[in-house]
Amino acid sequence: MNKLVKSLLVAAAFSLSAGASSAYAQDEAKSLDQLLELVKENRAASQRINAQREAEFTSERADKQALLNDAKRQLANEKARGERLQAEFAENEIALANKEQELQNALGTLGEIVGVARGAASETIGRIATSIVSAQYPGREDVLETIAEAKEVPTIAELEELWLAWLTEMKESGKVVTFNSDVTLLDGSTENRDVTRIGVFNLISQGEYFNYNDAAEEIQPLGRQPEDYVLATVEAFEETETGYEGLYIDPARGQILNLATQKATLEERYHQGGTVGYVITVALIVGFLIAIYKFITLGIEGAKMRAQLKNTANPSDKNALGRILKVYQENKTADTENLELKLDEAILRETPRIDSGVNIIKILAAIAPLLGLLGTVVGMIGTFQSITLFGTGDPKIMAGDISMALVTTALGLIAALPLILVHAIVASRAKSIVHVLDEQAAGIVAAHAEKKE
C-alpha cells in the first residue's frame, strides 16, 4: 500500500513538470508543428508512467497474497496445536483424578488420623500458648504448629511431641515454681526479677500479681492490683520458706483478676457523683467543722461553769454562770419578782451564744438527702437523653448518668446520717448548759425569796 501511494505521488509530480514544460514549450514554439511534437512527447511520457504504475501495483498485490497465505497457514497450525493441548489437558485431568483416588485408597484410615492429629494440635496450641507455663518455657507451641498445618500423615516423633506437650502442662499445673525472667512494667521498662508461678493459675512477684501476655510473650503487671488484704497474702506467701501459707488464686487463670482491674474504686465512685456530689461533700464538711467548733466551745464553757460552781462567791465574767451570779450580786436588794426577771434576761442573753451553729447543723442534715435526690433526678434526665440520642444498644453510654443518680443518693444519705447524730449530741450539750443556768437561777430566786420572808 505504501509503494502504491509513493507511485501516485511520483506520477503527479511528473505530470506537473510535464505541464510546466509544455507551457514553456508553447512559449518557445514558433510554429504549430513544434507544438504538435511536444504534445506527442508528453503523451508518450504519460503512457510510460502509467505502465510503470500498473507494474508496481501488480507486484505488490502478489506480495500481499503471499502474506495472507502465510497468516492462514499459521492460524491453522495454532488451531491444531490448541486442540492437541486441550486433549492433553483432559487426559492429565483424568490421570490426576485417578492418582488422587489411588492415594485415598492407599491412605485408607490414615486420612482420619491426619484430621484428628491436626485438630488435637490446634486445640493444644490454643491451650499452651495462653498458659502461664509458657512464661517459664517459651516456644512450646512451635512444634505443634507444624502438625496443625501439615497435610501428610504426622510422624511418630511429631505425635510424641503432641502428647508430651499435654503431659508437661498437666505436670506443671501442680507445681509452685520460682524462676528468673524479664518483666515488662507499666511504664514500658523491662526489669529482670524472680517470678513465682502458682500452677497454671497466677504469677506473683514482689508482693504483686502478674499476667502473661501470650501475644507479646511478656510477663506484665496488672493495670490495678487487688485489695490490700489480697496483696498481704502474696507478701506472706513469698516470705514463707517452709511449711504452708494461704494465698488467693484466680481459678479462671487471670480472667477474674483482669475483671477486678475494671472495678471502680471508692474514689472513682465518689467522683461519679459529679457537681452535686461535691456540694453534698461540702455540706458534710461544713457541718462537721461547725460541730467540732461547738464541741470545743461548749466543752470549755462547761468546764468553766463547773469551776464556777465550786466558787460561787467570786463570779467571773469569763463564763455564763459567772455572769448570771454577777447579775444576782448586783440585784441582791431587789424584790423576788424583779430579781427573777433580771436573771431570766441574763439567761436569754447567754442562750443565743450557746445555741449558735446548732441549727445550721440541723439544716445541713436536712439539705443533704434533698441534694442527693436532686442528683438522682439530674442523672435520670441524662440517662433518658442518652437513650433518645443513641438508643439502648450500648448500656455503657447510660452507665455514667445512672451511676451519678445512684451515687448522689448514697452520698446524700451518708452525709445526712452523721450530721443528724452530731446535731443531736451538740444540741444535748447546749441544752445541758442552758439547763444548768436555769437551775442555778431558780435556786438563786428561791434562796432570795426565803431571805425576804
C-alpha positions as CSV (number, residue, x, y, z in Angstrom):
1,M,0.0,0.0,0.0
2,N,2.9,2.4,0.8
3,K,4.5,1.6,-2.5
4,L,1.3,2.4,-4.3
5,V,1.0,5.8,-2.6
6,K,4.6,6.6,-3.5
7,S,4.0,5.7,-7.2
8,L,1.0,8.0,-7.4
9,L,2.9,10.9,-5.9
10,V,5.7,10.4,-8.4
11,A,3.3,10.3,-11.3
12,A,1.6,13.5,-10.1
13,A,4.9,15.3,-9.8
14,F,5.9,14.1,-13.3
15,S,2.6,15.4,-14.7
16,L,3.1,18.8,-13.2
17,S,6.6,19.0,-14.5
18,A,5.4,17.9,-17.9
19,G,2.7,20.5,-17.9
20,A,5.1,23.2,-17.0
21,S,7.4,22.1,-19.7
22,S,4.5,22.2,-22.2
23,A,3.7,25.7,-21.2
24,Y,7.2,26.7,-21.5
25,A,7.4,25.0,-25.0
26,Q,4.4,26.7,-26.2
27,D,6.0,30.0,-25.3
28,E,9.1,28.9,-27.2
29,A,7.3,27.2,-30.1
30,K,7.3,29.2,-33.3
31,S,5.0,27.0,-35.2
32,L,2.2,24.5,-34.8
33,D,4.4,21.7,-35.9
34,Q,6.7,22.2,-32.9
35,L,3.7,22.3,-30.6
36,L,2.3,19.0,-32.0
37,E,5.7,17.3,-31.4
38,L,5.7,18.4,-27.8
39,V,2.2,17.1,-27.2
40,K,3.2,13.7,-28.7
41,E,6.2,13.6,-26.5
42,N,4.2,14.3,-23.3
43,R,1.6,11.7,-24.2
44,A,4.3,9.1,-24.7
45,A,5.8,10.0,-21.3
46,S,2.4,9.7,-19.6
47,Q,1.9,6.3,-21.0
48,R,5.3,5.1,-19.8
49,I,4.4,6.3,-16.3
50,N,1.1,4.6,-16.2
51,A,2.6,1.4,-17.4
52,Q,5.2,1.6,-14.6
53,R,2.5,2.2,-12.0
54,E,0.5,-0.8,-13.2
55,A,3.5,-3.0,-13.0
56,E,4.2,-1.8,-9.4
57,F,0.6,-2.4,-8.3
58,T,0.6,-5.9,-9.8
59,S,3.9,-6.8,-8.0
60,E,2.6,-5.5,-4.6
61,R,-0.7,-7.5,-5.0
62,A,1.3,-10.7,-5.4
63,D,3.3,-9.9,-2.2
64,K,0.0,-9.3,-0.2
65,Q,-1.4,-12.6,-1.3
66,A,1.8,-14.4,-0.2
67,L,1.5,-12.7,3.3
68,L,-2.2,-13.7,3.5
69,N,-1.3,-17.3,2.7
70,D,1.4,-17.3,5.4
71,A,-1.1,-16.0,8.0
72,K,-3.7,-18.6,7.1
73,R,-1.1,-21.4,7.5
74,Q,0.0,-20.0,11.0
75,L,-3.7,-19.9,12.1
76,A,-4.2,-23.5,11.0
77,N,-1.1,-24.6,12.9
78,E,-2.2,-22.8,16.1
79,K,-5.6,-24.3,16.0
80,A,-4.2,-27.7,15.6
81,R,-1.8,-27.1,18.5
82,G,-4.7,-25.8,20.7
83,E,-6.7,-28.9,20.0
84,R,-3.7,-31.1,20.8
85,L,-3.1,-29.3,24.1
86,Q,-6.7,-29.4,25.1
87,A,-6.7,-33.1,24.5
88,E,-3.6,-33.5,26.6
89,F,-5.1,-31.4,29.4
90,A,-8.2,-33.6,29.5
91,E,-6.0,-36.7,29.7
92,N,-3.9,-35.2,32.5
93,E,-7.1,-34.3,34.5
94,I,-8.3,-37.9,34.2
95,A,-4.8,-39.2,35.2
96,L,-4.7,-36.8,38.2
97,A,-8.2,-37.8,39.4
98,N,-7.1,-41.5,39.1
99,K,-3.9,-40.8,41.1
100,E,-5.9,-39.0,43.8
101,Q,-8.3,-41.9,44.1
102,E,-5.3,-44.2,44.3
103,L,-3.8,-42.1,47.1
104,Q,-7.1,-42.1,49.0
105,N,-7.3,-45.9,48.6
106,A,-3.7,-46.3,49.8
107,L,-4.2,-44.0,52.8
108,G,-7.4,-45.7,54.0
109,T,-7.9,-44.8,57.7
110,L,-4.7,-42.8,57.8
111,G,-6.7,-39.8,56.5
112,E,-8.7,-39.8,59.7
113,I,-5.5,-39.9,61.7
114,V,-4.4,-36.7,59.9
115,G,-7.6,-34.9,60.7
116,V,-7.5,-36.0,64.4
117,A,-3.9,-35.0,64.8
118,R,-4.4,-31.6,63.2
119,G,-7.5,-30.9,65.4
120,A,-5.7,-32.1,68.6
121,A,-2.6,-30.0,67.7
122,S,-4.7,-26.9,67.1
123,E,-6.6,-27.3,70.4
124,T,-3.3,-27.9,72.2
125,I,-1.7,-24.8,70.7
126,G,-4.6,-22.6,71.9
127,R,-4.3,-24.0,75.5
128,I,-0.5,-23.9,75.7
129,A,0.0,-20.5,74.0
130,T,-2.2,-18.8,76.7
131,S,-0.9,-20.8,79.6
132,I,1.3,-19.1,82.1
133,V,3.6,-22.1,82.0
134,S,4.7,-20.7,78.6
135,A,6.2,-17.8,80.5
136,Q,8.7,-20.2,82.0
137,Y,9.0,-22.4,78.9
138,P,8.5,-20.2,75.8
139,G,8.2,-21.6,72.3
140,R,6.5,-24.9,73.3
141,E,3.8,-24.5,70.6
142,D,6.2,-24.1,67.6
143,V,6.5,-27.9,67.0
144,L,2.7,-28.3,67.3
145,E,2.1,-25.6,64.6
146,T,3.9,-27.9,62.2
147,I,1.4,-30.7,62.9
148,A,-1.6,-28.4,62.8
149,E,-0.6,-27.1,59.3
150,A,0.6,-30.5,57.9
151,K,-1.3,-32.2,55.0
152,E,0.5,-35.5,55.3
153,V,0.4,-38.2,58.0
154,P,2.3,-37.0,61.1
155,T,5.4,-38.9,62.1
156,I,5.8,-40.8,65.3
157,A,8.1,-38.1,66.7
158,E,5.6,-35.4,66.0
159,L,2.8,-37.4,67.7
160,E,5.1,-37.8,70.7
161,E,5.6,-34.1,70.8
162,L,1.8,-33.7,71.0
163,W,1.2,-35.9,74.0
164,L,4.4,-34.6,75.7
165,A,3.0,-31.1,75.5
166,W,-0.2,-32.2,77.3
167,L,1.8,-34.2,79.8
168,T,4.1,-31.2,80.6
169,E,1.1,-29.0,81.0
170,M,-0.5,-31.4,83.4
171,K,2.7,-31.9,85.4
172,E,3.4,-28.1,85.7
173,S,-0.2,-27.4,86.8
174,G,0.5,-28.9,90.2
175,K,3.8,-27.1,90.8
176,V,4.8,-23.9,92.6
177,V,8.0,-22.8,90.9
178,T,10.1,-19.7,91.2
179,F,12.1,-18.8,88.0
180,N,14.0,-15.8,86.7
181,S,12.5,-13.8,83.8
182,D,12.2,-10.4,82.3
183,V,9.2,-8.4,83.4
184,T,7.7,-5.5,81.4
185,L,6.5,-2.8,83.8
186,L,3.6,-0.4,83.3
187,D,5.9,2.4,82.2
188,G,7.3,0.2,79.4
189,S,10.6,-0.5,81.0
190,T,11.9,-4.1,81.4
191,E,13.2,-5.5,84.7
192,N,14.8,-8.9,85.4
193,R,13.3,-10.4,88.6
194,D,12.3,-13.6,90.3
195,V,8.7,-14.7,89.4
196,T,6.7,-17.3,91.3
197,R,4.3,-19.4,89.2
198,I,1.3,-20.9,91.1
199,G,0.5,-23.9,88.9
200,V,-1.4,-22.7,85.9
201,F,-3.3,-20.0,87.8
202,N,-1.2,-17.0,88.7
203,L,2.2,-15.3,88.6
204,I,3.4,-13.3,91.6
205,S,6.5,-11.2,92.2
206,Q,7.5,-8.7,94.9
207,G,4.0,-8.7,96.5
208,E,2.1,-8.2,93.3
209,Y,0.1,-10.2,90.8
210,F,1.2,-10.5,87.1
211,N,-0.3,-11.7,83.9
212,Y,1.3,-13.5,80.9
213,N,0.6,-11.7,77.6
214,D,0.7,-14.5,75.0
215,A,0.5,-12.1,72.1
216,A,3.7,-10.3,73.1
217,E,5.1,-13.2,75.0
218,E,5.7,-10.9,78.0
219,I,5.1,-11.0,81.8
220,Q,3.2,-7.9,82.6
221,P,1.8,-6.5,85.9
222,L,-1.9,-5.9,86.3
223,G,-3.2,-2.4,85.5
224,R,-4.6,-2.3,89.0
225,Q,-3.7,-4.6,91.8
226,P,-6.4,-6.2,94.0
227,E,-7.3,-5.0,97.5
228,D,-4.7,-4.7,100.2
229,Y,-5.9,-7.8,102.1
230,V,-5.3,-9.9,99.0
231,L,-1.8,-8.5,98.4
232,A,-0.9,-9.1,102.0
233,T,-1.3,-12.8,101.4
234,V,1.1,-12.5,98.5
235,E,3.8,-10.9,100.6
236,A,3.3,-13.5,103.3
237,F,3.5,-16.3,100.8
238,E,6.8,-15.1,99.3
239,E,8.3,-14.7,102.7
240,T,7.5,-18.2,103.7
241,E,10.4,-20.6,103.2
242,T,8.9,-23.8,104.8
243,G,5.5,-25.2,105.5
244,Y,2.3,-23.8,104.1
245,E,0.8,-20.4,103.6
246,G,-2.6,-19.3,102.3
247,L,-2.8,-17.4,99.0
248,Y,-5.6,-16.1,96.9
249,I,-5.5,-17.6,93.4
250,D,-7.6,-17.0,90.3
251,P,-9.2,-20.3,89.1
252,A,-10.1,-18.6,85.8
253,R,-6.3,-18.2,85.1
254,G,-6.2,-14.5,85.3
255,Q,-9.6,-13.6,83.9
256,I,-11.1,-12.7,87.3
257,L,-8.1,-10.5,88.1
258,N,-8.5,-8.7,84.8
259,L,-12.1,-8.0,85.6
260,A,-11.2,-6.8,89.0
261,T,-9.0,-4.2,87.5
262,Q,-12.0,-2.7,85.7
263,K,-13.9,-2.5,89.0
264,A,-14.3,1.1,90.1
265,T,-12.6,2.1,93.4
266,L,-14.4,4.2,96.1
267,E,-12.6,7.3,94.9
268,E,-13.8,6.7,91.3
269,R,-17.4,6.0,92.5
270,Y,-17.3,9.2,94.6
271,H,-16.2,11.3,91.5
272,Q,-19.1,9.8,89.6
273,G,-21.4,11.9,91.7
274,G,-20.3,15.0,89.8
275,T,-21.0,18.5,91.0
276,V,-24.0,17.5,93.1
277,G,-21.8,15.0,95.0
278,Y,-19.2,17.7,95.6
279,V,-21.8,20.0,97.0
280,I,-23.0,17.3,99.4
281,T,-19.4,16.7,100.5
282,V,-19.0,20.5,101.2
283,A,-22.2,20.4,103.3
284,L,-21.0,17.4,105.3
285,I,-17.6,19.1,105.9
286,V,-19.1,22.4,106.9
287,G,-21.5,20.6,109.3
288,F,-18.6,18.6,110.9
289,L,-16.5,21.8,111.2
290,I,-19.4,23.5,113.0
291,A,-19.9,20.5,115.2
292,I,-16.2,20.3,116.1
293,Y,-16.2,24.0,116.9
294,K,-19.3,23.7,119.1
295,F,-17.9,20.6,120.9
296,I,-14.8,22.6,121.8
297,T,-16.5,25.8,122.8
298,L,-19.3,24.1,124.8
299,G,-16.7,21.8,126.4
300,I,-14.7,24.8,127.5
301,E,-17.8,26.6,128.7
302,G,-18.9,23.6,130.7
303,A,-15.5,23.2,132.3
304,K,-15.6,26.9,133.3
305,M,-19.1,26.6,134.7
306,R,-18.1,23.5,136.8
307,A,-15.2,25.5,138.2
308,Q,-17.5,28.4,138.9
309,L,-19.9,26.2,140.8
310,K,-17.1,25.5,143.3
311,N,-16.6,29.2,143.8
312,T,-20.0,30.9,143.6
313,A,-18.9,33.7,145.9
314,N,-16.5,35.1,143.3
315,P,-18.3,35.2,140.0
316,S,-16.3,35.6,136.8
317,D,-17.2,37.3,133.5
318,K,-15.5,34.6,131.5
319,N,-18.3,32.1,131.8
320,A,-22.1,32.2,131.5
321,L,-22.8,31.1,135.1
322,G,-20.4,33.7,136.5
323,R,-22.2,36.4,134.6
324,I,-25.6,35.1,136.0
325,L,-24.2,35.2,139.5
326,K,-22.9,38.7,138.9
327,V,-26.3,39.8,138.0
328,Y,-27.6,38.4,141.3
329,Q,-25.0,40.2,143.2
330,E,-25.8,43.4,141.5
331,N,-29.5,43.0,142.4
332,K,-29.5,41.5,145.9
333,T,-31.6,44.3,147.3
334,A,-34.3,43.9,144.6
335,D,-37.5,42.0,145.3
336,T,-38.0,38.4,144.2
337,E,-40.0,39.2,141.0
338,N,-37.5,41.8,139.8
339,L,-34.6,39.5,140.6
340,E,-36.3,36.7,138.7
341,L,-36.8,39.0,135.7
342,K,-33.2,40.1,135.8
343,L,-31.9,36.5,135.9
344,D,-34.2,35.5,133.0
345,E,-33.0,38.4,131.0
346,A,-29.4,37.4,131.6
347,I,-30.1,33.8,130.7
348,L,-31.8,34.9,127.5
349,R,-28.6,36.9,126.6
350,E,-26.5,33.8,127.1
351,T,-28.8,31.3,125.2
352,P,-28.1,32.6,121.6
353,R,-24.4,32.3,122.1
354,I,-24.7,28.8,123.4
355,D,-27.2,27.6,120.7
356,S,-25.4,29.4,117.8
357,G,-24.5,27.0,115.0
358,V,-26.6,24.1,116.3
359,N,-29.5,24.8,113.9
360,I,-27.1,25.1,111.0
361,I,-26.0,21.5,111.5
362,K,-29.7,20.5,111.5
363,I,-30.3,22.4,108.3
364,L,-27.4,20.8,106.6
365,A,-28.6,17.4,107.7
366,A,-31.9,18.1,106.1
367,I,-30.4,19.5,102.9
368,A,-28.0,16.6,102.2
369,P,-30.7,14.0,101.2
370,L,-32.5,16.6,99.2
371,L,-29.3,17.3,97.2
372,G,-29.0,13.5,96.8
373,L,-32.5,13.5,95.3
374,L,-31.5,16.3,93.0
375,G,-28.6,14.3,91.8
376,T,-30.8,11.4,91.1
377,V,-33.2,13.5,89.0
378,V,-30.3,15.0,87.1
379,G,-28.8,11.6,86.4
380,M,-32.0,10.1,85.2
381,I,-32.6,13.1,82.9
382,G,-29.1,12.5,81.4
383,T,-30.0,8.8,81.0
384,F,-33.1,9.5,79.1
385,Q,-31.2,12.0,76.9
386,S,-28.7,9.3,76.1
387,I,-31.4,6.8,75.2
388,T,-33.0,9.4,72.9
389,L,-29.8,10.1,71.1
390,F,-28.1,6.7,71.0
391,G,-30.8,4.2,71.8
392,T,-30.5,1.3,74.3
393,G,-28.0,-0.8,72.3
394,D,-24.9,0.1,74.4
395,P,-25.5,0.2,78.2
396,K,-22.2,1.8,78.8
397,I,-23.5,5.1,77.3
398,M,-26.1,5.2,80.0
399,A,-23.9,3.9,82.8
400,G,-22.4,7.2,83.7
401,D,-25.7,9.0,84.3
402,I,-27.1,6.1,86.2
403,S,-24.0,6.0,88.4
404,M,-24.4,9.7,89.1
405,A,-28.0,9.2,90.1
406,L,-27.2,6.3,92.5
407,V,-24.0,7.8,93.9
408,T,-25.6,11.2,94.7
409,T,-28.4,9.4,96.5
410,A,-26.0,7.4,98.6
411,L,-23.9,10.5,99.3
412,G,-26.9,12.4,100.5
413,L,-27.8,9.7,102.9
414,I,-24.2,9.2,104.0
415,A,-24.0,12.9,104.8
416,A,-27.4,13.2,106.5
417,L,-27.0,10.3,109.0
418,P,-23.8,11.5,110.8
419,L,-25.0,15.1,110.7
420,I,-28.2,14.2,112.4
421,L,-26.3,12.3,115.0
422,V,-23.8,15.1,115.5
423,H,-26.6,17.6,115.8
424,A,-28.3,15.6,118.5
425,I,-25.1,15.4,120.5
426,V,-24.3,19.1,120.1
427,A,-27.9,20.1,120.9
428,S,-28.0,18.0,124.0
429,R,-24.8,19.5,125.3
430,A,-26.0,23.0,124.6
431,K,-29.3,22.2,126.4
432,S,-27.4,20.8,129.4
433,I,-25.5,24.1,129.8
434,V,-28.7,26.1,129.5
435,H,-30.3,23.7,132.0
436,V,-27.5,24.4,134.5
437,L,-28.1,28.2,134.1
438,D,-31.9,27.8,134.6
439,E,-31.3,25.5,137.6
440,Q,-28.9,27.9,139.2
441,A,-31.1,30.9,138.5
442,A,-34.1,29.1,140.0
443,G,-32.0,28.2,143.1
444,I,-30.9,31.8,143.5
445,V,-34.5,33.1,143.2
446,A,-35.7,30.6,145.8
447,A,-32.9,31.4,148.2
448,H,-33.6,35.1,147.8
449,A,-37.3,34.6,148.4
450,E,-36.5,32.7,151.7
451,K,-34.3,35.5,152.8
452,K,-37.0,38.1,152.2
453,E,-39.5,36.0,154.2
